[in-house]
Amino acid sequence: MIVERFVEWAQDAPADLRADAVAALARSYLHGDLEPHIRADVEQSLVYALDDRSLAVRAALADVLAGSPDAPHAVVLSLANDAPDVATPVLERSPLLRDVELVDLVAQGGGRVQAAIARRRPLSAPLCAAIAEVGDPEACVALIANPGARLMRSSAARIATRHGANGAVRDALFARDDLGAELRLILMRAVASALQGFVSGCGWLAPDRARRAADEACDRGALAIAAGEADRRAFVARLAARGEFSPSLALRALLGGDVTLFEAALSALSGQSPARVSGFVRDFSGRGFEAVYRDSGLPLSALPVFRAALAATREFESAGGDKSAELSRRIVERALAGCPPYDRSIEPLRAMLRRFAAEAARVEARRLFDAPMPSAAAA
């Protein structure tokens, strides 16, 4: 009788009254002391309300049932598949929705649906992974900011790879305390790629020059990130596994006086122990160094340049120079002098070293003009 009367009344009742009536029925279902047969009738009325033509009626039902563990699962699942205005409170709060159901909703729903699920607390690691894989930027920002989400490093890296060029996503990731070197590298490369496309699209730089500038900026950034890593060998190995460790990065490290990172690179790329590699680097003119250099996969044509850079680095250290993450003009010039004069195959390397020399000269000029001027009293 409850169902029949409700259906008959709902045919002509205004939407606001239907919404109030449905909300009252839902509250009675959750909190009323109802006989089993009456409770079953009320549940049928709630099921009937799922097809109400008014969004407000269905939204009123969702608001009442959203956070309750005692709501009818079939009704909650139907509401979760409804329009975003109806589904959002259920997706955010319902304890009845299982991960398998939520994963399907993430895959099939739009940005508002994904963002609502991303705000759930708690949020399991598999569900976080699903949002990281297919979620739009808004959903990923909500996920990153959710303190109840079990966001694994791999999922955060996937978000950074997919949406690293999005400013809101980047800001959300940088706000986290657990942002590691890998994520910083991914975000840095995403920004560099976006800037590369922008400047070449505007015609400010030719595509090849824009790409080269982006690659060199990424190498500088990678060295700055590596400076804060305790296990540099593992850092290089991670880069190499993703195909992101280039010979230019190894050379740039050495040209900045960072022999430690260069040794870590040789060890990771060749598979030899750090202690063994360190011994070969100390005797860089010998055959042992050449062998480990070959095993690392670095270009053989550049071997004289690396040896010249190591010789300059040793001389620079013995003279009491300060090591810096930036290029050393003195070491770069020695490396450039180490290029075989009549070998045309290393012309690209020679051109890169000339660019490095110009960059090092600018670094020196900045240091000179940024240094504090002596006071009159001191003069």
N, C-alpha and C positions, 0 to 999 in steps of 0.2 A: 504493500500500500504506500509506503514512503516513496519508493521509486516512481510509482504511477502518479502520485500526487505531485511530486517534484517535476516530473517530465511535463505534466499537464500545465502546471503553473509557469514553467520556464518558457513555454511557447510564446507567451505574450509579455512577459515581465521585462522591464528595462534592464540594460546591461549592468548598471550599478547595483540594482537590487539582486540580480542573479549572482554577481560577484560576492555580495554580502552573504547571500544564502549559502553559496558553495563554501565560503570560508567558515561559516558557522557549522555546516555539516562536517567539514574536515576537522575542526576543533572537537566536535562531539565524538568523532571517530577516535581521535587520539586520547582524549581526556575524559570522555563520558563513561559512566558505568552502565553500559548497554547490554541488553540480552543478546546472546549470540545471533539470533535470527534478525534482530533489529540492526545489529552491527553489520551483518552481511548486506542488508538492504541499503544502509548508508554507503557502504563501499561501492555497491552498484551505482548509486547516485553519483559518486565521485568519478567512477569510470565514464558514466554518461556525460559528465561535465568536460571530459577531455575533448569532446567534439563540439564544444560550444563555439559559436561563430565569433564571439568576442574575445580578443586577446586579454582584456582586463579580467575576465572571469577565470581564464586559465592561469593568469599571473597570480590572482588571489589564492587560487588553490596551491600553486607552487610555493608561495610565501609561507603558508601555514605548514605544509608538509616538508619543506626543505631540510630542516635540521633534525627531524625526528627519526629515531631508529624503529618506531612502531608503525610508520606509514606503509601502505600497501606497495610492495616492490614494483608491481606491474604499473601502478599509477605513476610512481616516481620515475621509472624508466621512460614512460611515455612523455612525461613532462620534460625530461632531459633531452629528448629528441625533438622538442617543440621549437618554436621561434626563439631567438636569443633572449628577448625580453621576458619570456616565460621560463626558459631553461636556466638562465644565469644563477639564480639563488640555489636551485637544486644541484647544479654542477659544482658550485662552490662549497656547499655545506652538507649534502646528503651523505650519511654514513652507509647507506644501502647500496650505493653504486660500487660495483667491483672494478678492479683495475682493467680487466679484459673489456668491460663495457666502456670504460673511460678511454681506453686506447682507441677503440673503434670511433668514438665520438671525436677524439683529437684528429684522427685521420680524415673523417668525413666533414667535420664542422669547419666554420670559418674562423676568423680571428677572434671574435668575441667569445665564441664557444671555447676555443683553445685557451684564451686568457682566463676565463672563468675557472677552467680546470687547473690552470697553472697556479691559481690562488688558493687551492685546497690545502688544508693542514690536517694531518701530515700528507706529504706527497712522496710516494715510493720512488726508488731509483729507476725501475723500468718505465714508470709513467713519465718521469723527468726525461728519460732518454727518448721516449716517443715525441714529447713536445720539442725537444732539442732537434730532432730529426726533421719534423715537418711543420713546426709552429712558425707563425709569422713573427715579425719583430715585436709587436705588442705583447704577444704571448710569452716570448722569450724574456722580455724585460720583467714581466710579472713573475716568471719562474725564478729568475736570478735574484729578485728582491724578496722572495718568499723564504722566511727563516725556517719554515717547516718542511722545506723541500730537501730531499737527499740528492743533491745535484753532484754527481761524480765528475771528476776531472775530465773524463772522456766526453761526457755530455756537454760540459762547459766549452770544451775545445770544439765540439761540433757546432755549437751556437756561434762561437767566434769565427769559425770557418765560413758559415753560411751568412752571418749578418754582421761581420766585423766592420763593414763600411758604414753601418748605421750608427749614428751618434748616440742615440738613446741606449742601444745595446752596449756600445763601448763604455759609456758612462756607468751603466749598471755593473758591468764586469769589473771595471777599475775600482768600484766602490767596495768590492769584496776583499776580505782579509786574506783569502787563500789563493789569490791570483798568482800562479807560478810562472816560471820562465817560458814554458811552452805557450801558454795563453798570451803572454805579452808579445811573443814572436808572431803568433798568428794575427793578432790585432794590428801589430805594426805593419805586417805585409798587406793586410786588407786595406789599411789607410794608404799605404804607398801605391797599391794598385788603383785605388779610386782616384788619387791625385794624378797618377800617370795618365789614366784615361781622360781626366779633366783637362790637363794642360795640353795633351796632344789633340783632344777634341776642339779646344779653343784655337789651335794653331800656334800656340806659344812656343812649342818645341816639336820637332819632327818625332814621329813614333819611336824610332830607334833611340834617339837621344833621351826621350822621356823614359823609356824602359831602362836605359843604362843608368840614368840619374836615380830612378826608383831602386834599382838593384844595389847601387852603391850606398844609398841611404839606408837600405835594409841591412847591409853588411856593417855599417857603423852602429846601427841600433843593436844588432846581434852581439857585437863586441861589448857594448855597454851593458847589455843584459848578462852576458857571460861573466863580466867582472864581479857580479854579485853571487855567482854560483859556486858552491863549495866543491862539487864534483864536476869539474870541467870536462873530463873525459866522457862522462855520461851525457853531458850537455851536447857535446859534438856528436856522439853516437845517435842521439835523438834527432838532431838535425840531418845527419847523413841518412838515417832510416826514412826520412820524408823527402830525401833528395834536395835538401836545402843547404847543404854544406858545400860551398864552392871553393876552388883553389884561390880565388881572389880574397875570400874571407880569411883563409890561412895566411896568405901573404900580407894582408892588411894587419892582422894581429902581430906578425913579426915586424912589420915596418913601424908599428907603434911601440916596439920594444917589449911586447908581451910574449916572451919565449915560453912561459908556462902554458899558455893556451895553445901555442904552436905545438909543443910537445904532446899536449893532451889530444890534439887533432891527429898527429902522427900515430899515437897509440891506439886511438879509437878506430882510425881508418885502416891501419895495418894489422890490427889484432895482436900486436906485441905489447908486452907489459910496460907500464910507465917507467919503471926503473931502467929497463933495457933501452928504451927509446931515449931516455935522458942521457945515458952514456954515449949513445951514438951522436946525439946532438952536440955534446961537448966536443966530440972529435968529428965535426961536420965535414972536414975535408977527406975523411977516410971512406973506405968501401962499405963499411957497416951502415953509415948514414945513407949512402946511395941506395943500399938494398932496402932499408926500411922506407925510404922515400918512394922507391918503386912500388913496394907493397901497398903503400897508402893510396895509390891511384892518382897522385898528383902528376901533372904533365912533366915528362922528362925534360922537355926543352927549357923548362923554367928552373931546373936544378941549379945552374950557375947563379941565377938571381937570388934564390933562397940562400945559397952559400955566402954570397956577397952580403946579404942582409944580416945573416948570423954573425959574420965577421964584424960588420959595423956595430951590431948590437953589443957584442962583447967589448969592443973598443969604447963604445959609449958608456957602458956600465963601469968599466975600469977607470974611466975619466970622472966618475962621480955624477953622471947626468941623472936627471929625474925621469923615471919612466912615466909614460902617460898613455891613456887609452887612445889618444889622438895620434895621427901620423907624425913621425919625426922627419923633418926635412933632411937632416944629415943622413939618416939611414936610407931614406928613399933615394937620395942622390947616389949613395954607394951601390944600392941595388941596381939603379939605372946604369951605372958604369959597369956593372957585372954582366950586362946583356952582351952576348957575342955580337961583334960589330957587323958581321957579314951574313948573318942568319936571317933570311927574310921570313922564316916560319914563326919567328917570335915578334913580328911587328905589332900584332894586337897587344901582346904583353908590354912591349915598349911604350905603346900609346897609353895603356892603362897606367904605367909608372909615371909617365909625364903628367897625366891628370892628378895622380897622387902627389907629385912634386908641387903642382900648383895649389892643391888643397893644403899641403903642409905649409907652404909659404903663407897662405892666408891665415892659418892657425897661428903661425909665429907673429904675423902682423897684429892679429887681435890681441895676443898676449902682450905685445909691446905697448899698444895703445891703451889696453885695459889696466896695465900696471899703474899703481898709485905714483903720482909725481912726487919727487922729494920736496919737502917743505923748505921755506926760505931759511928757517933757523938751521936746518940740517946742512943747507948749502953753505 
